[in-house]
Amino acid sequence: MIKKFITLEWKQFFRSSYWQRSIGLNLLMGFFALYMLLNFLVIGFGIYFILKEKFPDQDPLQIVNSYLVYWFLADLIIRYLSQKLPEASIRPLLILPVKKKSIARYILAKSTFSFWVILPLMAFVPFSIVLWTKGYDHTLVLAWLIAVVSLTLSNNYLNFLINKNDKVLLVIGSLLLAMISLDYFQIIPFHLYFAKAFNALKDYPYLALIPVFSAYILYRLVYQNIYKHLYLDDLLKTGKEKIQASNLQFTHKFGDLGIFLKNDIRLIWRNKRPKNVVKASLFMVFYGLIFISMNKNSTHPEKTFLNFVFPAIFMTGIFSYAFGTFIPAWDGVYYSFLMSQNISMKQYLKSKWLLMTLSNLILFTLTIPYIYYGWQYVALLFAMMIFNIGYANLFILWMGAYNTKKIDLDKAGYFNNQGTSARTFIVAFGFLLLPMLIFIPVYKFFGLEAGLGVLIFIGIIGIVFKEYFLTKIAALYKQKKYKTIHGFKQQV
């Protein structure tokens, strides 16, 4: 039966209209997945030697053990946001003479051998092989590998139970950030406690059975939950969500733009994919801590600061990129109706620019505490905010005129290639690389003030001449209107 399921999946994938229309994009995504797997494979074989060289007096296995719990918590968050649960693909099976037990087992087997399970194993298994060849006790290595594989599978099954529960995600994310912060500021050394837990496998290898038992219990719980709800009118039906109405009175201050702004805020509030964009934007505020913590012992402060340029672009502009890249695809379902109304295209685009600008201001405000690490970090974030408002937001809107792919608002917002095309990568280039190509050379030759000044100057030019640029962009949207409508009418 499993072989039959695999055959059906293969046919479904290659016969879908989406595959036929986006062969190049699917190949590119496949190449990216392969690239990630190879990267983890290299990390798995090389991490022992890297840690041994950097920390010659410490055991590489103990260092890895110190941060494994952080990895598994982060892995669970990533799974929640990006891993697709195979609900839609099994709906056709429910009307066929196939046993529900077989369907439930197939769902779990499919998730067990998914990309999100294989990816960490590409690092864990090679690392175990290196430990084996370096003279570590074979029983210890085997027990450690069994434990981390079981914990990876536990995360996979746990994702089925907590999926679509935003409160659980908030708790896990808050717990992870709190533990990292307390550990980083040496208030509570969590990493030492984690190391002791995994190092106990050296004296008590049978403790590896605890995560094995945990994975089995979660498997049974998920299996029973799936089997219990395998009905078209139960778990797999389209849910009826309670809409929380709000007047959004503050939008009235923006006049005619407030109508469009109110619709965008409601769209974000009521749909999964744009809502996930907002969550990712808020998490990105902490992105800079990763780069700073990685370089906290560096003897080259200039290098540390330059490494911060890349996250600074994201920290103040991630919403502009993640949301703006898919303008006007967010309105793809009713775009033809929208274009038949007597509305100003310039006002429509101006409201999008205003929404992205408000996000830039809010995200910058949230990053002000980075002044703890030095005024230059906040100055860079401020310069990037102005640059994003005056350049990036207008550039993203301009590229939106060439967007002809509709997206499904209810599907995951991460690692979801709906609406993605070659245009998306051009936007990424203009959004990410251009500010780096401008700032870093000027900073190197003329100093920090000059680099920040150039970014701010470009941003101010865009803000001052915003009306002119929006008029030109609106004309381009009108020119591409019918092509865009035709594209949005195609099946996703």
C-alpha positions as CSV (number, residue, x, y, z in Angstrom):
1,M,0.0,0.0,0.0
2,I,2.9,2.4,0.8
3,K,4.3,1.8,-2.7
4,K,0.9,2.7,-4.1
5,F,0.8,5.9,-2.1
6,I,4.2,6.9,-3.3
7,T,3.2,6.3,-6.9
8,L,0.2,8.6,-6.4
9,E,2.3,11.3,-4.8
10,W,4.8,11.1,-7.7
11,K,2.0,11.4,-10.3
12,Q,0.3,14.2,-8.4
13,F,3.5,16.3,-8.3
14,F,4.5,16.0,-11.9
15,R,1.0,16.3,-13.3
16,S,0.1,19.4,-11.4
17,S,-0.4,22.6,-13.3
18,Y,1.8,24.4,-10.9
19,W,4.8,22.1,-11.8
20,Q,4.1,22.5,-15.5
21,R,4.1,26.3,-15.2
22,S,7.1,26.6,-12.8
23,I,9.6,24.0,-13.9
24,G,12.5,26.4,-13.6
25,L,11.5,27.6,-10.2
26,N,10.9,24.1,-8.8
27,L,14.3,23.1,-10.1
28,L,15.8,26.1,-8.4
29,M,14.1,25.2,-5.1
30,G,15.3,21.7,-5.5
31,F,18.8,23.0,-6.0
32,F,18.4,25.1,-2.8
33,A,17.3,22.1,-0.8
34,L,20.3,20.1,-2.1
35,Y,22.6,23.0,-1.2
36,M,21.2,23.1,2.4
37,L,21.7,19.3,2.7
38,L,25.2,19.5,1.5
39,N,25.9,22.4,3.9
40,F,24.7,20.4,6.8
41,L,26.7,17.4,5.7
42,V,29.9,19.5,5.6
43,I,29.1,21.0,9.0
44,G,28.6,17.5,10.4
45,F,32.0,16.3,9.2
46,G,33.8,19.5,10.0
47,I,32.3,20.8,13.3
48,Y,34.5,18.5,15.4
49,F,37.7,19.9,13.8
50,I,36.5,23.5,13.9
51,L,35.7,23.3,17.6
52,K,38.9,21.4,18.4
53,E,40.9,24.2,16.7
54,K,39.1,27.0,18.4
55,F,38.7,25.4,21.8
56,P,41.7,23.0,22.1
57,D,41.2,22.5,25.9
58,Q,37.5,21.5,25.6
59,D,35.8,18.4,24.3
60,P,33.9,19.1,21.0
61,L,31.1,16.7,22.0
62,Q,30.5,18.5,25.3
63,I,30.4,21.9,23.4
64,V,27.8,20.5,21.0
65,N,25.8,19.0,23.9
66,S,25.7,22.4,25.6
67,Y,23.6,23.9,22.8
68,L,21.6,20.9,21.6
69,V,18.4,22.0,23.5
70,Y,18.6,25.4,21.9
71,W,18.8,23.7,18.5
72,F,15.8,21.5,19.2
73,L,13.7,24.5,20.4
74,A,14.6,26.5,17.4
75,D,14.0,23.5,15.2
76,L,10.5,23.2,16.6
77,I,9.7,26.8,15.9
78,I,11.0,26.5,12.3
79,R,8.9,23.4,11.8
80,Y,5.8,25.1,13.1
81,L,6.3,28.0,10.7
82,S,7.4,26.2,7.6
83,Q,6.6,22.4,7.6
84,K,3.6,21.6,5.6
85,L,1.3,19.0,7.1
86,P,-0.1,16.6,4.4
87,E,-3.8,17.3,5.1
88,A,-4.9,18.5,1.7
89,S,-3.1,15.7,-0.2
90,I,-5.0,12.9,1.7
91,R,-8.5,14.3,1.1
92,P,-8.9,12.4,-2.2
93,L,-7.9,9.1,-0.4
94,L,-10.9,9.4,2.0
95,I,-13.4,8.6,-0.8
96,L,-11.4,5.6,-1.9
97,P,-11.6,2.0,-0.5
98,V,-8.4,2.5,1.5
99,K,-8.2,1.6,5.2
100,K,-7.9,4.6,7.5
101,K,-5.1,2.9,9.4
102,S,-3.1,2.8,6.2
103,I,-3.7,6.5,5.5
104,A,-2.7,7.5,9.0
105,R,0.5,5.4,8.9
106,Y,1.3,6.9,5.5
107,I,0.9,10.4,6.7
108,L,3.3,9.8,9.6
109,A,5.8,7.9,7.4
110,K,5.7,10.8,4.9
111,S,6.6,13.3,7.6
112,T,9.2,11.0,9.1
113,F,11.2,11.0,5.8
114,S,10.6,14.6,5.1
115,F,13.2,17.3,4.3
116,W,12.9,18.7,7.9
117,V,13.9,15.4,9.4
118,I,16.6,14.5,7.0
119,L,18.3,18.0,7.2
120,P,19.5,17.8,10.8
121,L,20.4,14.1,10.4
122,M,22.8,15.2,7.6
123,A,24.8,16.9,10.4
124,F,24.2,14.5,13.3
125,V,25.2,11.3,11.5
126,P,28.5,12.6,10.1
127,F,29.4,14.1,13.4
128,S,28.9,10.7,15.0
129,I,31.1,9.0,12.4
130,V,33.9,11.5,13.2
131,L,33.5,10.8,16.9
132,W,33.7,7.1,16.2
133,T,37.0,7.5,14.3
134,K,38.4,9.8,17.0
135,G,38.4,7.1,19.6
136,Y,35.2,8.0,21.5
137,D,33.5,5.1,23.2
138,H,31.4,3.3,20.6
139,T,28.5,2.8,23.1
140,L,28.5,6.5,24.0
141,V,28.5,7.5,20.3
142,L,25.7,5.1,19.5
143,A,23.6,6.2,22.5
144,W,24.1,9.9,21.6
145,L,23.1,9.3,18.0
146,I,20.0,7.4,19.0
147,A,19.1,10.2,21.5
148,V,19.4,13.1,18.9
149,V,17.6,11.1,16.2
150,S,14.8,10.3,18.6
151,L,14.5,14.0,19.7
152,T,14.4,15.0,16.0
153,L,11.5,12.6,15.4
154,S,9.8,13.8,18.6
155,N,9.9,17.4,17.2
156,N,8.4,16.1,14.0
157,Y,5.5,14.4,15.7
158,L,5.0,17.2,18.3
159,N,4.6,19.6,15.4
160,F,1.4,17.7,14.4
161,L,0.0,18.3,17.9
162,I,0.8,22.0,18.3
163,N,0.3,23.1,14.7
164,K,-2.1,26.0,14.2
165,N,-1.8,26.9,18.0
166,D,-0.2,30.3,18.0
167,K,-0.1,30.4,21.8
168,V,2.2,27.4,22.0
169,L,4.5,29.0,19.4
170,L,4.6,32.2,21.5
171,V,5.4,30.2,24.7
172,I,8.2,28.2,22.9
173,G,9.6,31.3,21.3
174,S,9.6,33.3,24.6
175,L,11.2,30.4,26.4
176,L,14.0,30.1,23.8
177,L,14.7,33.9,23.9
178,A,14.6,34.0,27.7
179,M,17.0,31.0,28.0
180,I,19.4,32.5,25.5
181,S,19.3,35.9,27.2
182,L,19.9,34.5,30.7
183,D,22.7,32.3,29.4
184,Y,24.3,35.1,27.3
185,F,24.4,37.6,30.3
186,Q,25.7,34.8,32.6
187,I,22.7,34.9,34.9
188,I,21.7,31.2,34.6
189,P,24.2,29.0,32.7
190,F,21.6,26.8,31.0
191,H,24.2,25.5,28.5
192,L,26.1,23.8,31.4
193,Y,23.0,22.1,32.6
194,F,22.2,20.9,29.1
195,A,25.7,19.5,28.7
196,K,25.4,17.5,31.9
197,A,22.1,16.0,30.7
198,F,23.7,14.7,27.5
199,N,27.0,13.9,29.0
200,A,25.3,11.5,31.3
201,L,25.0,9.2,28.4
202,K,28.7,8.4,28.9
203,D,28.0,6.7,32.2
204,Y,24.4,5.7,31.6
205,P,23.9,4.8,27.9
206,Y,20.5,3.4,28.6
207,L,19.3,6.9,29.2
208,A,19.0,7.2,25.4
209,L,15.9,5.1,25.7
210,I,14.1,8.1,27.3
211,P,13.9,10.2,24.0
212,V,13.2,6.9,22.1
213,F,10.2,6.3,24.4
214,S,9.2,10.0,24.0
215,A,9.2,9.7,20.2
216,Y,7.1,6.5,20.4
217,I,4.5,8.1,22.7
218,L,4.2,11.2,20.5
219,Y,3.9,8.9,17.4
220,R,1.0,7.0,19.0
221,L,-0.7,10.2,20.1
222,V,-0.5,11.7,16.6
223,Y,-1.5,8.4,15.0
224,Q,-4.6,8.2,17.3
225,N,-5.4,11.8,16.6
226,I,-5.2,11.4,12.9
227,Y,-7.1,8.1,12.8
228,K,-9.9,9.6,15.0
229,H,-10.4,12.6,12.7
230,L,-10.0,11.0,9.2
231,Y,-13.4,12.2,8.0
232,L,-14.1,14.7,5.3
233,D,-16.4,16.6,7.6
234,D,-14.0,16.6,10.6
235,L,-10.3,17.5,10.8
236,L,-9.8,18.1,7.1
237,K,-12.7,20.3,6.6
238,T,-12.3,24.0,6.0
239,G,-12.6,25.6,9.4
240,K,-14.9,28.5,10.3
241,E,-12.9,31.1,12.0
242,K,-14.4,33.7,14.2
243,I,-13.6,37.1,12.7
244,Q,-12.6,39.7,15.2
245,A,-14.0,42.9,14.0
246,S,-12.3,46.2,14.7
247,N,-13.0,49.8,13.5
248,L,-9.3,50.5,13.3
249,Q,-10.0,54.1,14.1
250,F,-6.4,55.3,13.8
251,T,-6.5,54.7,10.1
252,H,-9.0,57.5,9.6
253,K,-6.2,59.9,10.3
254,F,-4.7,59.1,6.9
255,G,-7.7,60.3,4.9
256,D,-8.4,58.3,1.7
257,L,-5.4,56.2,2.3
258,G,-7.0,54.9,5.5
259,I,-9.5,52.8,3.6
260,F,-6.8,50.8,1.8
261,L,-4.7,50.7,4.9
262,K,-7.6,49.3,6.9
263,N,-8.2,46.6,4.3
264,D,-4.5,45.6,4.4
265,I,-4.5,45.4,8.2
266,R,-7.6,43.2,8.2
267,L,-6.0,41.0,5.5
268,I,-3.0,40.5,7.7
269,W,-5.1,39.9,10.8
270,R,-7.4,37.3,9.2
271,N,-5.1,35.2,7.0
272,K,-2.3,32.8,8.0
273,R,0.4,33.6,5.5
274,P,0.5,37.4,6.0
275,K,0.1,37.0,9.7
276,N,3.2,34.7,9.7
277,V,5.1,37.5,7.9
278,V,4.3,39.8,10.9
279,K,5.5,37.1,13.4
280,A,8.7,36.6,11.4
281,S,9.3,40.4,11.3
282,L,9.1,40.6,15.1
283,F,11.4,37.7,15.6
284,M,13.9,39.3,13.2
285,V,14.4,42.1,15.8
286,F,16.6,39.6,17.7
287,Y,18.5,38.6,14.6
288,G,21.4,41.0,15.3
289,L,22.0,39.2,18.7
290,I,23.2,36.1,16.8
291,F,25.9,38.1,14.9
292,I,27.0,40.0,18.0
293,S,27.2,36.9,20.2
294,M,29.2,35.1,17.5
295,N,31.7,37.9,17.5
296,K,31.7,39.0,21.2
297,N,35.2,37.7,21.8
298,S,36.6,39.1,18.5
299,T,39.6,41.3,18.7
300,H,38.5,43.1,15.5
301,P,35.5,45.4,16.4
302,E,35.4,46.8,12.9
303,K,34.8,43.3,11.5
304,T,32.1,42.7,14.1
305,F,30.4,45.9,13.0
306,L,30.6,45.1,9.3
307,N,29.1,41.7,10.0
308,F,26.1,43.6,11.5
309,V,25.3,45.3,8.2
310,F,23.5,42.3,6.8
311,P,21.2,41.8,9.7
312,A,20.6,45.5,10.0
313,I,18.9,45.5,6.6
314,F,16.6,42.7,7.7
315,M,15.8,44.0,11.1
316,T,14.2,47.2,9.9
317,G,13.0,46.1,6.5
318,I,12.0,42.5,6.7
319,F,8.3,43.3,6.6
320,S,8.8,45.5,3.6
321,Y,10.5,42.7,1.8
322,A,8.4,39.7,2.9
323,F,5.1,41.5,2.5
324,G,5.9,44.0,-0.3
325,T,7.4,41.4,-2.6
326,F,3.9,39.9,-3.1
327,I,2.1,43.1,-3.8
328,P,-0.4,43.0,-5.5
329,A,-0.7,39.2,-5.2
330,W,-2.2,39.6,-1.7
331,D,-5.2,41.0,-3.4
332,G,-5.0,38.4,-6.3
333,V,-8.4,36.8,-5.5
334,Y,-10.3,40.0,-6.0
335,Y,-7.8,42.0,-8.0
336,S,-10.0,42.0,-11.2
337,F,-12.9,43.4,-9.2
338,L,-10.6,46.0,-7.6
339,M,-9.4,47.2,-10.9
340,S,-13.0,47.6,-12.2
341,Q,-13.7,50.1,-9.5
342,N,-13.2,53.8,-9.7
343,I,-10.1,53.9,-7.4
344,S,-6.8,55.7,-7.8
345,M,-4.0,53.3,-8.5
346,K,-1.6,55.8,-7.0
347,Q,-3.6,55.9,-3.8
348,Y,-3.7,52.1,-3.7
349,L,0.1,52.0,-4.0
350,K,0.6,54.9,-1.6
351,S,-1.3,53.0,1.1
352,K,1.1,50.0,0.6
353,W,4.1,52.3,0.9
354,L,2.6,53.8,4.0
355,L,2.0,50.3,5.6
356,M,5.6,49.3,4.9
357,T,6.9,52.6,6.2
358,L,5.0,52.2,9.4
359,S,6.6,48.8,9.8
360,N,10.0,50.3,9.3
361,L,9.4,52.8,12.0
362,I,8.0,50.2,14.4
363,L,10.8,47.7,13.8
364,F,13.5,50.4,14.3
365,T,11.9,51.5,17.6
366,L,12.1,47.9,18.8
367,T,15.8,47.7,17.9
368,I,16.8,50.8,19.9
369,P,18.0,48.7,22.9
370,Y,20.9,47.6,20.7
371,I,22.5,50.9,21.9
372,Y,23.8,48.7,24.7
373,Y,26.4,47.4,22.3
374,G,27.4,50.9,21.0
375,W,25.8,53.9,19.5
376,Q,27.1,52.9,16.0
377,Y,24.7,49.9,15.9
378,V,21.6,52.1,16.4
379,A,23.0,54.7,14.0
380,L,23.3,52.0,11.3
381,L,19.8,50.7,12.0
382,F,18.5,54.3,11.7
383,A,20.3,54.8,8.4
384,M,19.0,51.5,7.1
385,M,15.4,52.5,8.1
386,I,15.6,55.7,6.2
387,F,17.2,53.9,3.2
388,N,14.4,51.3,3.3
389,I,11.7,54.0,3.5
390,G,13.1,56.1,0.6
391,Y,14.5,53.4,-1.6
392,A,13.5,49.8,-0.8
393,N,9.8,50.4,-0.4
394,L,9.5,52.2,-3.7
395,F,11.7,49.6,-5.5
396,I,9.6,46.8,-4.2
397,L,6.4,48.5,-5.3
398,W,7.9,49.0,-8.8
399,M,8.8,45.3,-9.1
400,G,5.3,44.4,-8.0
401,A,4.0,45.7,-11.4
402,Y,5.6,42.5,-12.9
403,N,3.9,40.2,-10.4
404,T,1.4,37.8,-12.1
405,K,1.3,34.9,-9.7
406,K,-1.5,34.6,-7.2
407,I,-0.9,33.2,-3.7
408,D,-3.0,31.3,-1.2
409,L,-3.3,33.4,1.9
410,D,-4.1,30.4,4.2
411,K,-0.9,28.5,3.4
412,A,2.4,28.7,5.3
413,G,4.3,31.9,5.0
414,Y,7.8,30.3,5.2
415,F,9.5,28.0,2.7
416,N,6.4,28.3,0.5
417,N,7.2,29.1,-3.1
418,Q,3.7,30.1,-4.2
419,G,3.9,33.5,-5.9
420,T,7.7,33.1,-6.3
421,S,9.4,33.7,-9.6
422,A,12.6,35.1,-11.0
423,R,11.3,38.6,-10.1
424,T,11.4,37.6,-6.5
425,F,15.2,37.0,-6.7
426,I,15.7,40.4,-8.4
427,V,13.8,42.0,-5.6
428,A,16.1,40.2,-3.1
429,F,19.1,41.4,-4.9
430,G,18.0,45.0,-4.9
431,F,16.8,44.9,-1.3
432,L,19.8,43.1,0.2
433,L,22.9,43.6,-1.9
434,L,22.6,47.2,-3.0
435,P,22.7,48.8,0.5
436,M,25.7,46.6,1.3
437,L,27.5,47.5,-1.9
438,I,26.8,51.2,-1.1
439,F,27.7,51.3,2.6
440,I,30.7,49.0,2.9
441,P,33.0,50.6,0.3
442,V,32.2,54.1,1.5
443,Y,32.7,53.0,5.1
444,K,36.1,51.5,4.3
445,F,37.4,54.5,2.4
446,F,35.7,57.5,4.1
447,G,34.6,56.3,7.5
448,L,31.4,55.5,9.4
449,E,29.8,58.9,9.2
450,A,30.2,59.0,5.4
451,G,28.7,55.5,5.0
452,L,25.7,56.4,7.1
453,G,25.3,59.7,5.4
454,V,25.1,58.2,1.9
455,L,22.4,55.7,3.0
456,I,20.4,58.5,4.7
457,F,20.9,60.8,1.7
458,I,19.5,58.2,-0.8
459,G,16.6,57.5,1.6
460,I,15.7,61.2,1.9
461,I,15.8,61.7,-1.9
462,G,13.3,58.9,-2.2
463,I,11.1,60.4,0.5
464,V,11.2,63.9,-1.0
465,F,10.4,62.7,-4.5
466,K,8.0,60.0,-3.4
467,E,5.0,61.5,-5.2
468,Y,6.8,61.6,-8.5
469,F,8.1,58.0,-8.2
470,L,4.6,56.7,-7.1
471,T,3.0,58.4,-10.2
472,K,5.5,56.6,-12.5
473,I,4.9,53.3,-10.7
474,A,1.1,53.7,-10.8
475,A,1.3,54.3,-14.6
476,L,3.3,51.0,-14.9
477,Y,0.7,49.1,-12.9
478,K,-2.0,50.4,-15.3
479,Q,0.0,49.4,-18.3
480,K,0.4,45.8,-16.9
481,K,-3.1,45.6,-15.5
482,Y,-4.6,43.1,-17.9
483,K,-1.6,40.8,-17.9
484,T,-1.7,40.8,-14.1
485,I,-5.4,40.0,-14.0
486,H,-4.9,37.2,-16.4
487,G,-2.1,35.8,-14.3
488,F,-4.1,35.9,-11.1
489,K,-7.0,34.0,-12.7
490,Q,-4.7,31.0,-13.2
491,Q,-5.0,28.2,-10.7
492,V,-2.3,28.2,-8.0
